[in-house]
Amino acid sequence: MESIPASDTRVYLFHSPDADVDPGAAMDKVNNWLAKDRSNAAYPNLKIADISVVPDGKGGVYTTVVCSLGRATGA
């Protein structure tokens, strides 16, 4: 995982409860969020540091996305 400052780090959690029924759609929420146009948003330099997928024990998955907001450091 890339080293990013804690003050610039955000963690997002997505849950896909029916991943076992529709594996192709399990990442749809995540992919839609990742593809979002941020060029005019508050943090246009958002960078993904890590993505992990773990089973929820009931046929679904939890997807965790760790990212840097991309704020400029320094003065």
TORTOR-475628 format. One record per residue: x, y, z of N, C-alpha, C in turn. Coordinates in Angstrom, 1 decimal. Last residue first. Layout:
BEGIN
<r <X, Y, Z>, <X, Y, Z>, <X, Y, Z>>;
...
//
This chain:
BEGIN
<r <3.0, 24.7, 2.3>, <2.4, 26.1, 2.4>, <1.5, 26.4, 1.3>>;
<r <2.2, 21.2, 2.4>, <3.1, 22.3, 2.5>, <2.3, 23.6, 2.5>>;
<r <0.4, 19.3, -0.1>, <1.0, 19.4, 1.2>, <2.0, 20.6, 1.2>>;
<r <-2.7, 19.3, -1.7>, <-1.3, 19.7, -1.7>, <-0.8, 19.8, -0.3>>;
<r <-4.8, 16.4, -1.6>, <-4.5, 17.8, -1.2>, <-3.0, 18.1, -1.3>>;
<r <-5.6, 13.9, -2.2>, <-4.7, 14.6, -3.1>, <-4.6, 16.1, -2.8>>;
<r <-6.9, 12.1, -0.7>, <-7.7, 13.2, -1.3>, <-6.9, 14.0, -2.3>>;
<r <-6.2, 8.7, -1.0>, <-5.7, 10.0, -0.7>, <-6.6, 11.1, -1.4>>;
<r <-8.0, 5.8, 0.1>, <-7.6, 6.8, -0.9>, <-7.0, 8.0, -0.2>>;
<r <-9.2, 2.6, 0.2>, <-8.4, 3.6, 0.9>, <-7.8, 4.5, -0.1>>;
<r <-12.0, 0.8, 0.2>, <-11.2, 1.6, -0.7>, <-10.5, 2.6, 0.2>>;
<r <-13.3, -2.4, 0.6>, <-12.8, -1.3, 1.3>, <-11.8, -0.6, 0.3>>;
<r <-16.1, -4.3, 0.3>, <-15.0, -3.8, -0.4>, <-14.6, -2.5, 0.3>>;
<r <-17.5, -7.3, 1.3>, <-17.3, -6.0, 1.7>, <-16.1, -5.5, 0.9>>;
<r <-20.0, -9.5, -0.2>, <-18.6, -9.1, 0.1>, <-18.6, -7.6, 0.6>>;
<r <-22.1, -12.4, 0.5>, <-21.8, -11.1, 0.0>, <-20.3, -10.7, 0.2>>;
<r <-22.6, -14.7, 1.8>, <-22.7, -14.7, 0.4>, <-22.4, -13.4, -0.2>>;
<r <-22.0, -14.3, 4.5>, <-23.4, -14.6, 4.1>, <-23.6, -14.6, 2.6>>;
<r <-19.5, -13.5, 4.9>, <-19.9, -14.7, 5.6>, <-21.3, -15.1, 5.3>>;
<r <-18.5, -11.4, 3.4>, <-19.2, -11.0, 4.6>, <-19.7, -12.3, 5.4>>;
<r <-15.1, -11.5, 2.1>, <-16.5, -12.1, 2.2>, <-17.2, -11.6, 3.5>>;
<r <-13.4, -8.6, 0.9>, <-13.5, -9.7, 1.9>, <-14.9, -10.2, 1.9>>;
<r <-11.1, -6.7, -0.9>, <-12.5, -7.4, -1.0>, <-12.4, -8.6, 0.0>>;
<r <-9.5, -3.6, -1.1>, <-9.5, -5.0, -0.6>, <-11.0, -5.5, -0.6>>;
<r <-7.3, -1.3, -2.4>, <-8.6, -1.8, -2.5>, <-8.6, -3.2, -2.0>>;
<r <-5.3, 1.7, -2.0>, <-5.5, 0.3, -1.7>, <-7.0, -0.1, -1.9>>;
<r <-5.2, 4.3, -2.9>, <-4.0, 3.7, -2.3>, <-4.1, 2.2, -2.2>>;
<r <-6.2, 6.4, -5.4>, <-6.5, 5.2, -4.7>, <-5.2, 4.6, -4.2>>;
<r <-6.5, 9.9, -5.2>, <-5.8, 8.7, -5.7>, <-6.0, 7.5, -4.8>>;
<r <-7.9, 13.0, -6.2>, <-8.1, 11.7, -5.5>, <-7.3, 10.6, -6.1>>;
<r <-7.8, 15.5, -7.3>, <-6.6, 14.7, -7.3>, <-6.7, 13.4, -6.5>>;
<r <-10.1, 17.0, -6.8>, <-9.9, 16.4, -8.1>, <-8.7, 15.5, -8.2>>;
<r <-12.0, 17.5, -4.4>, <-10.8, 16.8, -4.4>, <-10.5, 16.2, -5.8>>;
<r <-14.4, 18.9, -5.0>, <-13.5, 19.5, -4.0>, <-12.1, 18.8, -4.0>>;
<r <-14.7, 18.7, -8.6>, <-15.1, 18.4, -7.3>, <-14.1, 19.0, -6.3>>;
<r <-14.2, 18.7, -11.3>, <-14.7, 19.9, -10.7>, <-15.1, 19.8, -9.3>>;
<r <-13.2, 16.1, -11.7>, <-12.4, 17.2, -12.1>, <-12.9, 18.6, -11.6>>;
<r <-14.3, 13.7, -11.1>, <-14.0, 14.6, -9.9>, <-13.3, 15.8, -10.4>>;
<r <-16.6, 11.5, -12.2>, <-15.8, 12.6, -12.7>, <-15.6, 13.6, -11.5>>;
<r <-16.4, 8.1, -11.2>, <-17.0, 9.4, -11.0>, <-16.1, 10.5, -11.5>>;
<r <-15.4, 5.6, -11.0>, <-15.4, 6.2, -12.4>, <-16.0, 7.6, -12.3>>;
<r <-15.7, 4.8, -8.4>, <-14.3, 5.0, -8.9>, <-14.3, 5.8, -10.2>>;
<r <-18.5, 4.5, -8.3>, <-17.9, 5.5, -7.5>, <-16.5, 5.8, -8.0>>;
<r <-18.8, 2.3, -10.1>, <-19.4, 3.6, -10.4>, <-18.8, 4.7, -9.6>>;
<r <-17.3, 0.4, -8.7>, <-16.8, 0.9, -10.0>, <-17.5, 2.2, -10.4>>;
<r <-18.9, 0.1, -6.4>, <-17.5, 0.5, -6.3>, <-17.0, 1.1, -7.6>>;
<r <-21.3, -0.8, -7.5>, <-21.3, 0.4, -6.7>, <-19.9, 1.0, -6.6>>;
<r <-20.4, -3.2, -8.9>, <-21.0, -2.1, -9.6>, <-20.9, -0.8, -8.8>>;
<r <-19.4, -5.6, -7.8>, <-18.5, -4.4, -7.8>, <-19.1, -3.2, -8.4>>;
<r <-21.4, -7.4, -8.3>, <-20.9, -7.2, -6.9>, <-20.1, -5.9, -6.8>>;
<r <-22.1, -8.1, -10.8>, <-22.7, -6.9, -10.3>, <-22.2, -6.5, -8.9>>;
<r <-20.9, -10.6, -11.1>, <-20.6, -9.5, -12.0>, <-21.0, -8.2, -11.5>>;
<r <-22.2, -12.3, -9.2>, <-20.8, -11.8, -9.0>, <-20.4, -10.7, -9.9>>;
<r <-25.0, -12.7, -8.0>, <-24.6, -12.0, -9.2>, <-23.2, -11.4, -9.0>>;
<r <-24.9, -14.4, -5.8>, <-26.0, -14.6, -6.7>, <-25.6, -13.9, -8.1>>;
<r <-22.8, -13.6, -4.2>, <-22.8, -15.0, -4.7>, <-23.9, -15.2, -5.7>>;
<r <-23.4, -10.9, -3.7>, <-22.3, -11.2, -4.6>, <-22.3, -12.7, -5.1>>;
<r <-25.4, -9.5, -2.3>, <-25.8, -10.6, -3.1>, <-24.6, -11.0, -4.1>>;
<r <-24.3, -7.3, -0.8>, <-24.9, -8.5, -0.1>, <-25.2, -9.7, -1.0>>;
<r <-21.8, -5.4, -0.8>, <-22.6, -6.1, -1.9>, <-23.1, -7.4, -1.3>>;
<r <-20.8, -2.4, 0.5>, <-21.2, -3.8, 0.8>, <-22.1, -4.3, -0.3>>;
<r <-17.9, -0.4, 1.0>, <-19.1, -0.7, 0.2>, <-19.5, -2.2, 0.5>>;
<r <-16.3, 2.2, 2.6>, <-16.7, 0.8, 2.7>, <-17.9, 0.6, 1.9>>;
<r <-13.4, 4.2, 2.4>, <-14.8, 4.0, 2.0>, <-15.1, 2.5, 2.1>>;
<r <-11.2, 6.4, 4.0>, <-11.6, 5.0, 3.8>, <-13.0, 4.9, 3.5>>;
<r <-8.8, 8.9, 3.3>, <-10.2, 8.5, 3.6>, <-10.3, 7.0, 3.3>>;
<r <-6.1, 11.0, 4.2>, <-6.6, 9.7, 3.9>, <-8.1, 9.5, 4.2>>;
<r <-4.8, 13.2, 5.1>, <-5.2, 13.3, 3.7>, <-5.9, 11.9, 3.2>>;
<r <-3.9, 12.7, 7.6>, <-4.8, 13.8, 7.4>, <-5.4, 13.9, 6.0>>;
<r <-2.0, 10.6, 7.1>, <-3.3, 10.3, 7.7>, <-4.3, 11.4, 7.5>>;
<r <-0.4, 10.5, 3.9>, <-0.5, 11.1, 5.2>, <-1.9, 10.9, 5.8>>;
<r <0.5, 7.3, 2.6>, <-0.2, 8.5, 2.4>, <-0.4, 9.1, 3.8>>;
<r <2.2, 4.9, 0.8>, <2.3, 5.6, 2.1>, <1.6, 7.0, 1.8>>;
<r <0.5, 2.2, -0.8>, <1.2, 3.5, -0.9>, <1.1, 4.2, 0.5>>;
<r <0.8, -1.2, 0.0>, <0.0, 0.0, 0.0>, <0.9, 1.2, 0.0>>;
//
